[in-house]
């Protein structure tokens, strides 16, 4: 029998959301708190146990503003053609636009990286760093810190690397704007039932009628 409180663990996993509009832009996030989350993330599984992941925390205002400009240069054109007639779609677009408008004001930007460049079957490369990013987000959530997985800046990875002095042999895999979140907490989002999206032994053999 597990010694974990499964109900509480499930609540954490179901309520760790992409936080954009509820990021507290006025409250500083202690570096030590982010280091705690990175320490925890280092225990995520990696291929061959090769610990090649690195992290960048950006709090300098000038650097955040420079990164935010590149982020907006990609994000605004990407969202421009979006159909916002559906309320759910409009909510997502509005939330994403809010982050674009306020990215430079977020207390800290956290950039996870891995040494080298993905080659061949890239799943193995990313599989050794992305679990750590999710672990970071979970650890942050426990500490009252909201985060959001973003990738717009990666279209200008070289320019961002120059701003931050990141070596050419380091691959940025995402950027997490992090801040304390406003409001009380989060509730689980509506998702499809596992029986409708799981195939047993052959495609199409879902478990709906089991």
N, C-alpha and C positions, 0 to 999 in steps of 0.2 A: 504494500500500500504506500502511496506517495505521502511524503510529509509536507506537501504544499497545500495551501488553501486553494483548491481548484476554482471555487466560485470567484475569489478575489483575483486570481490570475486571469480567469476568463474575462472578468470586467476590465482589467487593464488592456487585454488584447483587443477587446471589442470597442473600447472608447479612446484609443490612441488615434486621433484624427489629424488630418491636414489642417493646421491652424493658420489662418491668414488674418481675417478681420478681428479676431479676438486676441491677437498679440498685443501685449501691453507695451506700447512704444515709449513710455515714460519711466519705466522701472529698470534699473540696471540689473544685469544678470551676473553674479559673481563668477569669475574665471574658475575658481576652485570647484564650483558646482558643475561646470561643464567638464572639468577634468575628471570628476567622479564618474560622469556619464561615459567618458572616453575609456576610463579604466574598465568599466563594466563591459563596454562594447568590445574590448580586446579579448574577451572570453568567448566571442562568437566563433563558430568553426571556420577554419581556413584550410584550403587545399594543401596537403603535405605538411601542415603545421608551419608553413613559411610565413613568418610575421613581417609582411612587407607593407602594411598599411600605415599611413601617416595622416595627420589631421592639421587643419589650419583654422584658427579662430581669428576672425577679423572684427575688431572693435573700433579701429581708427576711422574717424568720420570721413576724412578725405578719400581713403581707400574704399570705404563702403559706398560713397557717392559715385566714384568712378565705376565700380562694379555694377551699381544700380543703373547707370546709364547704358551699359552694354546689355543688361538684363531687359530694360525697357525697349531697346532697339530691336530685340527679337520678339519680346512678348506682345507688344502692341500690334504689330502687323499680323502676328499669329492669331490674335483674338478678333481682329477687325471683321473678318467674314463670318464670325460665329452667329448662328441662329439663336436669338434670345427670346423667341416667342413662347417657348415652353418655360414655365416658372422655374423648374429644376435647373435647366440649362442657364437661365439668366442668373440664378443664384451663384452658380459656379463661376460664370464669367465675371460677375460683379466682384466676387471674392478675389479672383485672380487679378483683376484690374486694381483692386485696392492694394494688394501686395506690391504690384508694379509701382504704384504711385508712392508707396511709403517704405520701399525696401531700404533706402538709405537711413531711415529712422529706426529700423529694428536694432535693438541693443547689440546683437552679435550675429555674425554670419559664420556658420561652421561648414568647412569644406573637407569632406573625406577624400582621401587619395590612396592610390596603390602604386608601388614602384613598377616600372616597366610599361609596356603598351600591350593591349590585348591582341593576340594573334591566334590564328587557327580557330579552334572551337572556343569562342569567347565566353561561353557560359561558365567555364572553369575559372577564368580570370575574374569575372564579376561575381561569381559565386563565392569568392574568397574575400570580398570586401562589402558587398551589399548587405549580408546578414549583420555585419557589424554596425552598419548605418541604422538598420531597424532596431538593433539592440540599444543604440544611442537614443533613438526616439522614445523607446519604451522607458528607459532609465530616466529620461528627461520628464516624461509624463508623470512618473511616480513623484517627482520633485516639484510638480506644479509648473513645469516648463512646457510650453507649446512649441511645435516645430512644423515645418512644411517641407516636403521633398520637392525640390525644384531642379530644373535642368536647362532653363533658357540660356543661362550664361555660358553653357558648354559650347555654343556656336562661336563664342569668342574666348575659348579656353586659353589660347596662346596669349591674348592681350591681358586676360586676368592673371595668368601666370607671371607676366612681366610686372604687373602692378604689385604682386605679392612676393616676387622673387622665388617662385616655385621652379625647381629644376626641370629641364626638358624631359627627363626620364620618369617624371611623376605624372600619373593620369588622374585628373579630377573626375569623380564619378557622380557628383551631385553637389548641391549647396542647400544647407538647411538654415533658413532664418529662424532664430530662436529667441524667445522672450517668455516671461511669465504670461499666463493667459488670463483674460478677464472672465468674469462670470463664475458660477459655482463649479460646474463640471460638464461632462459630455455624456450623451446617451448613445447607445449603439445605433448605427445607421441601418436602414433596411437593406438586406442583401438576399440574393436568391438562395433557396433551400439547397443544401448539399446534394440531395437526391436528384435534383433537376440538372446538375452540372457534372455529376460523377458517372463515369462509364465503367462497367464491370466486365473485364476481360476483352470486350470488343466495343468499337465505337457505336454509339446508338443504344447500347444496352444499359440505359440509365436505371436508377433504383426507385423511380417514381412509384411503381406499382408493387414494390416489395412489401 
